[in-house]
C-alpha cells in the first residue's frame, strides 16, 4: 500500500557572493503548532492546483515567502524528490538567483534568511549523519552562525552539491 504524500516544491537558490557560490535558506517563523517552526528550509511549500508544475510552485512560494520575483531566478534543474517522515514528497528546484536582490520577507512564514557557502556545505568536517529506526538516515551539518541545517533540507543541499561536482563547480572530497 502506497502512502498518500502531500506534494510540495522548494527552490534551492544558488547565489554568487563575494566569498563564492552559496545557498540561501530561510529560517521558518515561530508558530506553536508547527512542528517545523524555527527550522532552516528552502523557500517553498505545497503544490497548489493552480500551479503548472513543481517549478511553478517553487517560484510562486519564493515570491510569497521572500519577495523575490521569478524574473530574478534562472531555473537550472529539477532534483529528485525527497520523501519526509512528516508525509511530504518535496521536489527541489535548483536555480540561480540574482545577488544581491531585494527581499521582502513574509513575517508569518519567514523569520530570517541565512547564506551557506557551498565550500562550507561541501566540507566533510561539517557534515554528520546517523541511522534512526523512525527516519532512516538523518543528515545534519554542524552549526553555522549558530544554526543547524538538518533533515530534508540537508539532504537537498547534498543533492545540489552532487550536481555542482558533476559540473566541476566544486571539488570532490
TIMI-133502 format. One record per atom (N, C-alpha, C): residue in one letter; x, z, y. Coordinates in steps of 0.05 Angstrom, whole numbers, padded with zeros to 5 digits, always signed. Layout:
# residues N
aXZY;...
This chain:
# residues 173
x+00017+00000-00024;x+00000+00000+00000;x+00018+00000+00025;x+00013-00018+00043;x+00029-00021+00067;x+00018-00004+00089;x+00035+00012+00102;x+00025+00028+00125;x+00016+00011+00148;x-00002+00021+00164;x-00012+00007+00187;x+00004+00016+00212;x+00024+00001+00219;x+00041+00008+00242;x+00029-00002+00268;x+00035+00013+00289;x+00028+00004+00316;x+00051-00013+00326;x+00044-00037+00335;x+00065-00057+00344;x+00073-00050+00372;x+00099-00050+00377;x+00110-00045+00403;x+00134-00063+00408;x+00141-00066+00433;x+00165-00082+00441;x+00179-00067+00463;x+00206-00070+00463;x+00222-00058+00484;x+00242-00078+00494;x+00251-00075+00518;x+00273-00091+00529;x+00299-00075+00528;x+00319-00087+00515;x+00346-00075+00515;x+00361-00090+00537;x+00360-00078+00562;x+00371-00093+00585;x+00402-00089+00588;x+00416-00111+00583;x+00445-00112+00588;x+00450-00117+00618;x+00468-00102+00629;x+00475-00106+00657;x+00505-00107+00659;x+00515-00122+00680;x+00543-00123+00686;x+00549-00104+00709;x+00565-00083+00703;x+00572-00064+00724;x+00601-00068+00731;x+00611-00053+00751;x+00639-00054+00758;x+00657-00046+00735;x+00646-00029+00718;x+00662-00019+00695;x+00659-00037+00671;x+00642-00058+00672;x+00638-00076+00649;x+00609-00076+00640;x+00605-00088+00617;x+00579-00091+00605;x+00567-00064+00598;x+00541-00061+00603;x+00528-00035+00597;x+00498-00040+00589;x+00486-00020+00578;x+00457-00020+00572;x+00443+00001+00590;x+00421-00007+00601;x+00405+00011+00617;x+00384+00023+00600;x+00381+00050+00600;x+00360+00064+00586;x+00344+00080+00605;x+00320+00088+00597;x+00303+00105+00613;x+00303+00133+00600;x+00298+00153+00616;x+00291+00180+00606;x+00262+00183+00610;x+00247+00187+00588;x+00218+00188+00590;x+00209+00213+00606;x+00188+00210+00621;x+00177+00232+00637;x+00167+00254+00619;x+00169+00279+00628;x+00159+00301+00611;x+00128+00301+00610;x+00118+00304+00585;x+00089+00307+00580;x+00087+00327+00557;x+00072+00348+00560;x+00070+00369+00539;x+00059+00358+00512;x+00042+00338+00512;x+00030+00328+00487;x+00044+00303+00476;x+00066+00295+00489;x+00081+00271+00480;x+00105+00280+00464;x+00106+00273+00437;x+00129+00281+00421;x+00155+00268+00430;x+00154+00246+00446;x+00178+00232+00455;x+00185+00240+00484;x+00171+00259+00495;x+00175+00268+00522;x+00204+00276+00527;x+00215+00266+00549;x+00243+00272+00557;x+00264+00257+00541;x+00257+00241+00522;x+00277+00227+00506;x+00286+00202+00520;x+00310+00192+00512;x+00320+00167+00522;x+00308+00144+00506;x+00302+00122+00520;x+00290+00099+00507;x+00296+00075+00523;x+00288+00052+00513;x+00288+00027+00529;x+00260+00024+00541;x+00258+00010+00564;x+00232+00004+00575;x+00215-00011+00554;x+00191-00003+00551;x+00174-00017+00532;x+00149-00001+00524;x+00135-00012+00505;x+00110+00002+00496;x+00095-00016+00477;x+00070-00008+00473;x+00052-00022+00454;x+00048-00051+00463;x+00045-00068+00443;x+00038-00096+00448;x+00008-00097+00452;x-00001-00107+00474;x-00029-00108+00481;x-00041-00135+00473;x-00067-00137+00468;x-00079-00163+00461;x-00074-00185+00482;x-00070-00177+00507;x-00065-00197+00528;x-00037-00208+00528;x-00018-00195+00513;x+00010-00204+00511;x+00011-00228+00493;x+00026-00248+00501;x+00030-00272+00484;x+00046-00266+00459;x+00066-00249+00462;x+00085-00243+00441;x+00101-00218+00448;x+00119-00209+00431;x+00135-00185+00437;x+00151-00188+00463;x+00161-00212+00468;x+00177-00216+00493;x+00159-00211+00517;x+00135-00222+00517;x+00117-00218+00540;x+00110-00188+00543;x+00106-00174+00521;x+00100-00145+00522;x+00124-00130+00534;x+00148-00136+00525;x+00172-00122+00534;x+00176-00126+00564;x+00172-00151+00573;x+00176-00157+00602;x+00154-00144+00619;x+00129-00144+00608;x+00107-00131+00623;x+00112-00101+00625;x+00120-00089+00603;x+00125-00060+00604;x+00149-00053+00622;x+00169-00070+00623;x+00192-00065+00640;x+00183-00066+00669;x+00166-00085+00676;x+00155-00087+00703;x+00139-00061+00710;x+00123-00052+00691;x+00106-00028+00695;x+00123-00003+00698;x+00143+00000+00681;x+00157+00025+00679;x+00180+00028+00699;x+00195+00007+00704;x+00217+00010+00723;x+00216-00010+00747;x+00195-00026+00748;x+00190-00043+00771;x+00208-00067+00773;x+00222-00074+00751;x+00239-00098+00752;x+00223-00122+00742;x+00220-00142+00760;x+00204-00165+00754;x+00218-00184+00734;x+00203-00198+00718;x+00214-00215+00697;x+00233-00236+00707;x+00230-00245+00732;x+00249-00265+00742;x+00277-00255+00745;x+00280-00228+00743;x+00307-00216+00745;x+00319-00211+00717;x+00305-00221+00696;x+00314-00216+00668;x+00316-00243+00654;x+00339-00247+00641;x+00343-00271+00625;x+00342-00262+00595;x+00320-00269+00582;x+00318-00261+00554;x+00338-00276+00537;x+00353-00262+00520;x+00373-00274+00503;x+00363-00278+00475;x+00352-00257+00463;x+00343-00260+00435;x+00326-00236+00427;x+00309-00241+00407;x+00293-00221+00394;x+00309-00209+00371;x+00311-00183+00369;x+00326-00170+00348;x+00307-00161+00326;x+00317-00155+00302;x+00299-00146+00280;x+00284-00121+00288;x+00258-00120+00280;x+00241-00097+00286;x+00251-00073+00272;x+00245-00050+00284;x+00252-00024+00272;x+00227-00008+00268;x+00224+00003+00245;x+00200+00019+00239;x+00208+00048+00243;x+00191+00063+00257;x+00197+00091+00263;x+00181+00110+00245;x+00190+00134+00243;x+00175+00154+00228;x+00149+00163+00241;x+00146+00155+00266;x+00121+00162+00281;x+00100+00140+00280;x+00104+00119+00263;x+00084+00099+00259;x+00086+00074+00277;x+00109+00070+00289;x+00112+00046+00305;x+00130+00025+00292;x+00124+00000+00296;x+00142-00022+00289;x+00150-00033+00316;x+00175-00028+00324;x+00185-00036+00350;x+00203-00060+00348;x+00196-00080+00365;x+00212-00105+00366;x+00230-00103+00391;x+00256-00101+00388;x+00273-00100+00412;x+00280-00129+00421;x+00279-00132+00447;x+00285-00158+00460;x+00310-00153+00477;x+00331-00168+00470;x+00356-00166+00484;x+00356-00185+00508;x+00362-00175+00532;x+00363-00193+00555;x+00383-00183+00575;x+00392-00202+00592;x+00410-00195+00614;x+00392-00190+00639;x+00397-00167+00652;x+00382-00160+00676;x+00401-00162+00700;x+00392-00175+00721;x+00409-00176+00745;x+00416-00148+00753;x+00441-00145+00763;x+00450-00118+00772;x+00469-00121+00795;x+00466-00105+00815;x+00445-00085+00818;x+00418-00098+00824;x+00397-00084+00817;x+00370-00093+00822;x+00353-00070+00832;x+00335-00075+00850;x+00318-00054+00860;x+00298-00046+00838;x+00297-00020+00833;x+00278-00009+00813;x+00258+00010+00826;x+00234+00009+00816;x+00213+00028+00825;x+00203+00041+00800;x+00212+00066+00795;x+00204+00080+00770;x+00175+00090+00771;x+00161+00086+00749;x+00134+00096+00747;x+00136+00125+00739;x+00131+00144+00757;x+00137+00172+00752;x+00121+00185+00729;x+00098+00173+00722;x+00083+00184+00699;x+00095+00176+00673;x+00113+00156+00673;x+00125+00147+00648;x+00156+00150+00647;x+00169+00149+00671;x+00198+00149+00671;x+00208+00170+00690;x+00225+00187+00680;x+00237+00208+00696;x+00261+00197+00711;x+00278+00181+00697;x+00303+00171+00709;x+00314+00149+00692;x+00336+00137+00701;x+00350+00117+00685;x+00379+00126+00681;x+00391+00114+00661;x+00419+00121+00655;x+00432+00095+00645;x+00457+00091+00652;x+00472+00067+00645;x+00494+00075+00625;x+00492+00064+00600;x+00511+00069+00579;x+00530+00046+00577;x+00556+00050+00582;x+00576+00029+00579;x+00577+00020+00549;x+00577-00006+00545;x+00579-00017+00518;x+00604-00007+00504;x+00626-00006+00518;x+00651+00004+00505;x+00647+00032+00495;x+00633+00049+00509;x+00628+00077+00500;x+00610+00077+00476;x+00588+00061+00477;x+00570+00059+00454;x+00583+00048+00429;x+00602+00031+00433;x+00616+00018+00411;x+00639+00035+00399;x+00646+00056+00412;x+00668+00073+00403;x+00659+00091+00380;x+00670+00087+00355;x+00662+00103+00332;x+00663+00133+00337;x+00681+00142+00355;x+00683+00171+00361;x+00658+00182+00374;x+00641+00164+00385;x+00617+00173+00399;x+00592+00171+00382;x+00594+00162+00357;x+00571+00157+00340;x+00572+00175+00316;x+00549+00186+00309;x+00547+00202+00285;x+00521+00195+00270;x+00519+00201+00245;x+00495+00197+00230;x+00492+00216+00207;x+00468+00219+00198;x+00463+00236+00175;x+00439+00225+00160;x+00437+00232+00135;x+00413+00223+00119;x+00394+00246+00118;x+00368+00240+00123;x+00348+00260+00121;x+00327+00251+00101;x+00313+00270+00089;x+00292+00262+00070;x+00268+00251+00084;x+00263+00260+00108;x+00239+00251+00123;x+00244+00224+00137;x+00267+00220+00150;x+00272+00197+00167;x+00292+00177+00156;x+00304+00182+00134;x+00325+00164+00124;x+00351+00170+00140;x+00365+00149+00147;x+00390+00152+00163;x+00382+00157+00192;x+00392+00178+00203;x+00388+00185+00231;x+00414+00181+00246;x+00413+00164+00266;x+00437+00158+00282;x+00435+00171+00309;x+00457+00181+00320;x+00457+00191+00347;x+00484+00187+00359;x+00485+00188+00385;x+00511+00187+00400;x+00516+00214+00411;x+00541+00221+00413;x+00549+00246+00425;x+00539+00246+00455;x+00536+00269+00467;x+00525+00270+00494;x+00542+00253+00514;x+00527+00239+00531;x+00538+00222+00552;x+00523+00231+00577;x+00539+00241+00597;x+00527+00251+00621;x+00504+00271+00615;x+00509+00287+00594;x+00490+00309+00587;x+00466+00300+00571;x+00464+00275+00564;x+00441+00264+00549;x+00449+00254+00522;x+00432+00257+00502;x+00437+00248+00475;x+00419+00224+00469;x+00431+00202+00461;x+00417+00178+00453;x+00416+00179+00422;x+00391+00178+00411;x+00389+00181+00382;x+00365+00166+00372;x+00361+00166+00345;x+00338+00155+00332;x+00336+00124+00335;x+00312+00115+00339;x+00307+00086+00340;x+00322+00073+00363;x+00324+00086+00386;x+00339+00074+00408;x+00369+00071+00402;x+00380+00091+00388;x+00408+00089+00380;x+00412+00066+00360;x+00393+00063+00341;x+00394+00041+00322;x+00393+00014+00337;x+00375+00012+00357;x+00373-00013+00372;x+00399-00018+00387;x+00412+00003+00398;x+00438-00001+00412;x+00458-00013+00392;x+00458-00003+00368;x+00476-00014+00348;x+00470-00043+00342;x+00445-00051+00341;x+00437-00079+00338;x+00449-00096+00360;x+00446-00087+00385;x+00456-00102+00408;x+00487-00105+00405;x+00500-00083+00398;x+00529-00084+00395;x+00537-00104+00373;x+00523-00104+00351;x+00529-00123+00330;x+00527-00152+00339;x+00507-00158+00355;x+00504-00185+00367;x+00527-00191+00385;x+00534-00172+00402;x+00557-00176+00420;x+00583-00179+00406;x+00586-00166+00383;x+00611-00170+00367;x+00612-00199+00356;x+00589-00209+00346;x+00588-00236+00336;x+00595-00256+00358;x+00585-00250+00383;x+00591-00267+00406;x+00619-00264+00416;x+00634-00244+00406;x+00661-00240+00416;x+00662-00225+00442;x+00640-00212+00449;x+00640-00198+00475;x+00649-00169+00473;x+00650-00158+00449;x+00661-00131+00444;x+00678-00132+00419;x+00696-00113+00417;x+00714-00111+00394;x+00700-00099+00370;x+00709-00108+00346;x+00700-00094+00322;x+00719-00072+00316;x+00709-00049+00308;x+00726-00026+00301;x+00729-00023+00272;
